[in-house]
């Protein structure tokens, strides 16, 4: 209903502004409880028969395609995100003078990938 939507919007805004609680998790939990209450109130059985998750084993060519098209292109992005994040965090924690440089963090991440993988 419209009133429930407005109440949820106000509650979300209030939680975001005045607390550090996990607002999305709280709203999801409240919505789940309200959905179960509504289902029970209607007298319908709570059933999850409509959920069907098939198990599929990929073939060797599908593994290769997924690796080449999905995993390998992700590596530079993940590495760049980790380098940028660590550099920004080091500036926040230690200030500009003692912050880690992009080059030193990139070498460190690269070395960890080579040694750890």
Secondary structure, DSSP 8 states (H G I E B T S, - for coil): -HHHHHHHHHHHHHHHHH--S-HHHHHHHHHHHHHHHHHHHHT-----TT---------HHHHHHHIIIIIHHHHHHHHHHHHHHHHHHHHHHHHHHH---HHHHHHHHHHHHHHH-
